[in-house]
Amino acid sequence: MIDLQADADPGDDPWELVADWLPADDDADRPQAVLSTTGADGYPNARTVLVSAVDRSGFAFHTHRSSRKVAELDVLPRAALVLSWPGSTRQLVVRGDVVPDADASAARVWAARSDHLRRLAWLNDDDLAARDRAGRVAAWAADVPTDAGSPPAPSWVGFRVAPVELTFWAGGADTASRRLQFRRDGSGWARRWLAG
Ligand SMILES: Cc1cc2nc3c(=O)[nH]c(=O)nc-3n(C[C@H](O)[C@H](O)[C@H](O)COP(=O)(O)O)c2cc1C
């Protein structure tokens, strides 16, 4: 694990740090991130999502087509993601442009999701949420295709946050926390150290 409190130079490529800090795409245990968008009323909005996949094109998440975040991104396709690790050891803040994820990636992520999460994609809507408990349990038993080989539910949609800025934060036990920030600079990145 690249330690941003060590003296070794972490390099000029933020994606090497991303690959070092985040699990590979085939790891079923997906990291959580707080996804922030801009609400229609101008207030920031935020919610937790699973980071479904990561490559140099960005950080993918998948969601319901008719969710509020999708409507917000339709108006302003920019977002921030905050990933944090237990014990206040590390944090990664990503700010960027949001683009649709490739269909092939969406199908891969669908296949890797649990049966429970695939069922959720089929059934989770406001009508179900408003029912009483017995109604919600009964609706949950609906016959929907949830096996890994099934095509994604029509509600299922993926996006990628393509970063313009990545800020890696490292906690410190015997010294101050500090951050390494990469800002997009032409086809490369400008790098600077910041107070934590
Ligand atoms: C740990 C955790 C992981 C979640 N992962 C996702 C996810 O990957 N995609 C998603 O749409 N919602 C996910 N949710 C639910 C969202 O936080 C949110 O409630 C939902 O997407 C509706 O958000 P919106 O109305 O702002 O669009 C997750 C919630 C939690 C607590």
The ligand as an SDF file (V2000), in Angstrom:
LIG
                    3D

 31 33  0  0  0  0  0  0  0  0999 V2000
  -23.9980    1.2230    1.7870 C   0  0  0  0  0  0  0  0  0  0  0  0
  -24.9560    1.7530    0.7590 C   0  0  0  0  0  0  0  0  0  0  0  0
  -24.6990    1.4910   -0.5860 C   0  0  0  0  0  0  0  0  0  0  0  0
  -25.5810    1.9690   -1.5590 C   0  0  0  0  0  0  0  0  0  0  0  0
  -25.2870    1.7410   -2.8750 N   0  0  0  0  0  0  0  0  0  0  0  0
  -26.0830    2.2510   -3.8270 C   0  0  0  0  0  0  0  0  0  0  0  0
  -25.7400    2.1140   -5.2080 C   0  0  0  0  0  0  0  0  0  0  0  0
  -24.7030    1.5420   -5.5890 O   0  0  0  0  0  0  0  0  0  0  0  0
  -26.5990    2.6300   -6.1250 N   0  0  0  0  0  0  0  0  0  0  0  0
  -27.7350    3.2970   -5.7530 C   0  0  0  0  0  0  0  0  0  0  0  0
  -28.4570    3.7550   -6.6320 O   0  0  0  0  0  0  0  0  0  0  0  0
  -28.0770    3.4600   -4.4620 N   0  0  0  0  0  0  0  0  0  0  0  0
  -27.2790    2.9680   -3.4900 C   0  0  0  0  0  0  0  0  0  0  0  0
  -27.5900    3.1610   -2.1710 N   0  0  0  0  0  0  0  0  0  0  0  0
  -28.8160    3.9350   -1.8480 C   0  0  0  0  0  0  0  0  0  0  0  0
  -28.5080    5.4320   -2.0110 C   0  0  0  0  0  0  0  0  0  0  0  0
  -27.7080    5.8800   -0.9200 O   0  0  0  0  0  0  0  0  0  0  0  0
  -29.7660    6.3070   -2.1390 C   0  0  0  0  0  0  0  0  0  0  0  0
  -30.6020    6.1610   -1.0190 O   0  0  0  0  0  0  0  0  0  0  0  0
  -30.5770    5.9910   -3.3910 C   0  0  0  0  0  0  0  0  0  0  0  0
  -29.7330    5.7100   -4.4980 O   0  0  0  0  0  0  0  0  0  0  0  0
  -31.4940    7.1620   -3.7470 C   0  0  0  0  0  0  0  0  0  0  0  0
  -30.7080    8.3280   -3.9430 O   0  0  0  0  0  0  0  0  0  0  0  0
  -31.2210    9.6350   -4.7270 P   0  0  0  0  0  0  0  0  0  0  0  0
  -32.6930    9.7910   -4.4040 O   0  0  0  0  0  0  0  0  0  0  0  0
  -30.4010   10.7440   -4.1680 O   0  0  0  0  0  0  0  0  0  0  0  0
  -31.0030    9.4080   -6.1780 O   0  0  0  0  0  0  0  0  0  0  0  0
  -26.7400    2.7030   -1.1810 C   0  0  0  0  0  0  0  0  0  0  0  0
  -26.9700    2.9710    0.1680 C   0  0  0  0  0  0  0  0  0  0  0  0
  -26.0910    2.4970    1.1180 C   0  0  0  0  0  0  0  0  0  0  0  0
  -26.3580    2.8160    2.5730 C   0  0  0  0  0  0  0  0  0  0  0  0
  1  2  1  0
  2  3  1  0
  2 30  2  0
  3  4  2  0
  4  5  1  0
  4 28  1  0
  5  6  2  0
  6  7  1  0
  6 13  1  0
  7  8  2  0
  7  9  1  0
  9 10  1  0
 10 11  2  0
 10 12  1  0
 12 13  2  0
 13 14  1  0
 14 15  1  0
 14 28  1  0
 15 16  1  0
 16 17  1  0
 16 18  1  0
 18 19  1  0
 18 20  1  0
 20 21  1  0
 20 22  1  0
 22 23  1  0
 23 24  1  0
 24 25  2  0
 24 26  1  0
 24 27  1  0
 28 29  2  0
 29 30  1  0
 30 31  1  0
M  END
$$$$
